[in-house]
Amino acid sequence: MAKSEETPLVDPIDDLFEMAMSDPEAVPVVSRYIRTGKRWDVTHKELNGKVIVIREAKEITTRYGPAMLVQIDVEGLQKSALFGSIVLTDQVKDLGVNLPVLAVIRKPARAYTLSDPTPEEIAAYQKQYRAK
């Protein structure tokens, strides 16, 4: 029986490191394929006074306590939002199966709340949404 010649195995990791040194933009990094780090794009505080469409919600626990991770449309863009306010969290829970809904986050006193948008706010939102 003749000895077969062994070909050295090429380690794809070596290619990744070489690529990372020569062209960092070409390296397939995990953040291009999945969300890393924080799970939301905005918080309820950044949405104060804006018309949003709440599409779906999921209860989560942060280091500060219970919260809601909410999928929204805002200014014609789909985003993930963190609702950390207890009042907002309770309101979203109460919405339940009635999603999607149109709402505005307001802070009339000490707490952020969901409220109905005015006809003017709806018209402005529709204008922005169609422009995107």
VMD Tcl script that draws the C-alpha trace (Angstrom):
set ca {
  {0.00 0.00 0.00}
  {1.44 3.36 -1.02}
  {1.71 6.21 1.39}
  {-0.70 8.97 0.53}
  {0.59 12.47 0.61}
  {-1.09 14.53 3.26}
  {-2.10 18.03 2.32}
  {-1.86 20.56 5.09}
  {-5.24 21.76 6.32}
  {-5.95 25.42 5.77}
  {-7.43 26.96 8.86}
  {-10.18 29.45 7.92}
  {-9.48 31.36 11.12}
  {-6.05 32.28 9.82}
  {-7.75 33.80 6.78}
  {-10.06 35.83 9.04}
  {-7.17 37.25 11.03}
  {-5.27 38.06 7.85}
  {-8.36 39.76 6.42}
  {-8.87 41.69 9.66}
  {-5.36 43.09 9.41}
  {-5.53 43.97 5.70}
  {-9.19 45.01 5.23}
  {-11.18 45.33 8.48}
  {-14.40 46.29 6.63}
  {-14.44 42.93 4.80}
  {-14.34 40.82 7.96}
  {-17.64 39.03 8.69}
  {-18.30 40.21 12.24}
  {-21.20 39.04 14.36}
  {-22.86 42.47 14.62}
  {-23.62 42.39 10.89}
  {-25.83 39.36 11.35}
  {-27.38 39.64 14.81}
  {-28.11 42.39 17.30}
  {-25.37 42.62 19.90}
  {-25.20 44.58 23.11}
  {-28.39 46.35 24.06}
  {-31.61 45.02 22.63}
  {-33.27 48.36 21.87}
  {-32.71 51.38 19.66}
  {-34.53 54.01 21.74}
  {-36.14 54.44 25.14}
  {-39.55 55.84 26.00}
  {-37.90 59.11 27.06}
  {-36.61 59.68 23.52}
  {-40.11 59.10 22.12}
  {-41.82 61.73 24.27}
  {-44.33 63.63 22.14}
  {-43.85 61.48 19.01}
  {-46.55 59.50 17.25}
  {-45.69 55.80 17.23}
  {-47.25 52.57 16.06}
  {-46.85 49.86 18.69}
  {-46.65 46.55 16.80}
  {-45.70 44.00 19.45}
  {-44.40 43.88 23.00}
  {-42.52 41.49 25.22}
  {-41.95 41.66 28.96}
  {-38.29 41.70 29.98}
  {-36.31 42.31 33.13}
  {-33.55 44.89 33.20}
  {-31.14 45.59 36.02}
  {-33.61 48.27 37.15}
  {-36.63 45.96 37.19}
  {-39.46 44.92 34.87}
  {-39.81 46.64 31.52}
  {-41.25 46.12 28.04}
  {-39.32 45.60 24.82}
  {-41.62 47.06 22.21}
  {-41.43 46.88 18.41}
  {-42.56 50.23 17.05}
  {-42.74 52.35 13.93}
  {-41.60 55.89 14.56}
  {-41.07 58.53 11.90}
  {-41.48 55.82 9.26}
  {-38.77 53.57 10.71}
  {-39.10 50.27 12.55}
  {-37.28 50.28 15.87}
  {-37.06 48.41 19.14}
  {-37.91 50.55 22.15}
  {-37.43 50.02 25.85}
  {-40.39 51.12 27.95}
  {-39.04 51.24 31.50}
  {-41.84 53.32 33.01}
  {-44.17 51.28 35.21}
  {-47.18 53.19 33.89}
  {-46.22 52.55 30.25}
  {-45.47 48.90 30.98}
  {-48.90 48.43 32.57}
  {-50.62 50.24 29.69}
  {-48.90 48.08 27.06}
  {-49.84 44.93 29.01}
  {-53.46 46.13 29.01}
  {-53.37 46.54 25.22}
  {-52.74 42.80 24.91}
  {-54.09 41.39 21.67}
  {-55.24 44.79 20.39}
  {-51.87 45.53 18.80}
  {-50.96 47.29 16.54}
  {-52.13 50.64 17.88}
  {-51.36 54.27 17.18}
  {-50.21 56.23 20.24}
  {-48.22 59.16 21.55}
  {-46.02 59.01 24.63}
  {-46.55 62.04 26.82}
  {-45.38 63.16 30.22}
  {-48.21 65.32 31.58}
  {-47.01 65.07 35.18}
  {-44.42 62.81 36.80}
  {-45.05 59.67 34.74}
  {-44.87 58.88 31.03}
  {-48.18 57.66 29.61}
  {-49.65 56.50 26.31}
  {-52.36 58.70 24.87}
  {-54.33 59.12 21.65}
  {-52.69 61.26 18.99}
  {-54.54 64.38 17.86}
  {-55.78 64.55 14.26}
  {-52.98 67.04 13.52}
  {-50.36 64.64 14.90}
  {-51.79 61.79 12.82}
  {-51.70 63.91 9.66}
  {-48.09 64.94 10.35}
  {-47.11 61.31 11.01}
  {-48.72 60.13 7.77}
  {-46.87 62.85 5.85}
  {-43.52 61.78 7.40}
  {-44.22 58.08 6.91}
  {-45.04 58.45 3.24}
  {-41.95 60.61 2.69}
  {-39.61 57.77 3.81}
}
mol new
graphics top color blue
foreach p $ca { graphics top sphere $p radius 0.5 }
foreach p [lrange $ca 0 end-1] q [lrange $ca 1 end] { graphics top cylinder $p $q radius 0.2 }
display resetview
